[in-house]
Amino acid sequence: MSPRAIFISGFDFFFYSKEEERKHIHVEKGEKSAKVWLEPTIEVATNYGFTSKEIRFIIQTIQENEQLINEKWNYHFGREQG
């Protein structure tokens, strides 16, 4: 199960269930994919095919939607909101 957090401009931001505990989000658009850490800071963990411009868009989108993403992470993984 891969619940979607955001879908914007063709970029799909989602979580994989039963993956590692460190808070992160996956992003796909077409054949491109990336994994972005959400803690302790927002940073790209892996990038397969996104340009630097697309990565900037991804990071900016995560920053602008950080509260929503955290709420969806907490809901999906059953964590209490802090």
C-alpha positions as a Markdown table, in Angstrom:
| # | Residue | x | y | z |
|---|---|---|---|---|
| 1 | Met | 0.0 | 0.0 | 0.0 |
| 2 | Ser | 1.4 | 3.4 | -1.0 |
| 3 | Pro | -0.8 | 6.2 | 0.3 |
| 4 | Arg | -0.5 | 9.5 | -1.6 |
| 5 | Ala | 0.3 | 12.6 | 0.3 |
| 6 | Ile | 0.2 | 15.1 | -2.6 |
| 7 | Phe | -0.2 | 15.0 | -6.4 |
| 8 | Ile | 0.8 | 18.3 | -8.1 |
| 9 | Ser | 2.0 | 19.1 | -11.6 |
| 10 | Gly | 2.4 | 15.4 | -12.4 |
| 11 | Phe | 4.6 | 14.8 | -9.3 |
| 12 | Asp | 3.2 | 12.0 | -7.0 |
| 13 | Phe | 4.4 | 12.3 | -3.4 |
| 14 | Phe | 3.6 | 9.2 | -1.4 |
| 15 | Phe | 4.7 | 6.8 | 1.4 |
| 16 | Tyr | 5.5 | 3.1 | 1.2 |
| 17 | Ser | 4.0 | 1.1 | 4.0 |
| 18 | Lys | 6.3 | -1.0 | 6.3 |
| 19 | Glu | 9.5 | 0.7 | 5.3 |
| 20 | Glu | 12.1 | 2.2 | 7.5 |
| 21 | Glu | 11.1 | 4.4 | 10.5 |
| 22 | Arg | 13.0 | 7.6 | 9.6 |
| 23 | Lys | 10.4 | 10.0 | 8.2 |
| 24 | His | 10.6 | 10.3 | 4.4 |
| 25 | Ile | 8.6 | 10.6 | 1.3 |
| 26 | His | 8.9 | 9.2 | -2.2 |
| 27 | Val | 8.3 | 11.2 | -5.4 |
| 28 | Glu | 7.6 | 9.9 | -8.9 |
| 29 | Lys | 6.9 | 11.5 | -12.2 |
| 30 | Gly | 6.9 | 9.2 | -15.2 |
| 31 | Glu | 10.0 | 7.0 | -15.0 |
| 32 | Lys | 11.8 | 9.4 | -12.5 |
| 33 | Ser | 11.9 | 8.8 | -8.8 |
| 34 | Ala | 13.4 | 10.2 | -5.6 |
| 35 | Lys | 13.3 | 9.6 | -1.9 |
| 36 | Val | 13.5 | 12.7 | 0.4 |
| 37 | Trp | 14.2 | 12.6 | 4.1 |
| 38 | Leu | 11.8 | 14.7 | 6.2 |
| 39 | Glu | 13.9 | 14.7 | 9.3 |
| 40 | Pro | 16.0 | 15.9 | 10.9 |
| 41 | Thr | 16.1 | 18.2 | 7.8 |
| 42 | Ile | 14.5 | 18.0 | 4.4 |
| 43 | Glu | 17.1 | 16.5 | 2.0 |
| 44 | Val | 17.3 | 14.2 | -1.0 |
| 45 | Ala | 18.2 | 10.7 | -0.1 |
| 46 | Thr | 18.1 | 9.2 | -3.6 |
| 47 | Asn | 17.4 | 10.7 | -7.1 |
| 48 | Tyr | 16.9 | 8.6 | -10.2 |
| 49 | Gly | 16.4 | 11.0 | -13.2 |
| 50 | Phe | 15.1 | 14.3 | -11.8 |
| 51 | Thr | 16.9 | 17.4 | -13.0 |
| 52 | Ser | 18.2 | 19.9 | -10.4 |
| 53 | Lys | 15.3 | 22.2 | -11.4 |
| 54 | Glu | 12.8 | 19.4 | -10.6 |
| 55 | Ile | 14.6 | 18.6 | -7.3 |
| 56 | Arg | 14.2 | 22.3 | -6.3 |
| 57 | Phe | 10.5 | 22.1 | -7.2 |
| 58 | Ile | 10.2 | 18.9 | -5.1 |
| 59 | Ile | 12.0 | 20.4 | -2.1 |
| 60 | Gln | 9.9 | 23.6 | -2.3 |
| 61 | Thr | 6.7 | 21.6 | -2.6 |
| 62 | Ile | 7.6 | 19.6 | 0.5 |
| 63 | Gln | 8.5 | 22.7 | 2.5 |
| 64 | Glu | 5.2 | 24.4 | 1.5 |
| 65 | Asn | 3.2 | 21.3 | 2.4 |
| 66 | Glu | 5.3 | 20.1 | 5.4 |
| 67 | Gln | 2.4 | 20.2 | 7.9 |
| 68 | Leu | 0.0 | 18.3 | 5.6 |
| 69 | Ile | 2.7 | 15.7 | 4.8 |
| 70 | Asn | 3.5 | 15.2 | 8.5 |
| 71 | Glu | -0.2 | 14.8 | 9.3 |
| 72 | Lys | -0.6 | 12.2 | 6.6 |
| 73 | Trp | 2.5 | 10.4 | 7.8 |
| 74 | Asn | 1.3 | 10.4 | 11.4 |
| 75 | Tyr | -2.2 | 9.2 | 10.3 |
| 76 | His | -0.9 | 6.4 | 8.1 |
| 77 | Phe | 1.7 | 5.1 | 10.4 |
| 78 | Gly | -0.4 | 5.6 | 13.6 |
| 79 | Arg | 1.9 | 8.0 | 15.3 |
| 80 | Glu | 0.6 | 10.7 | 17.7 |
| 81 | Gln | 1.0 | 14.2 | 16.4 |
| 82 | Gly | 3.4 | 16.2 | 18.5 |
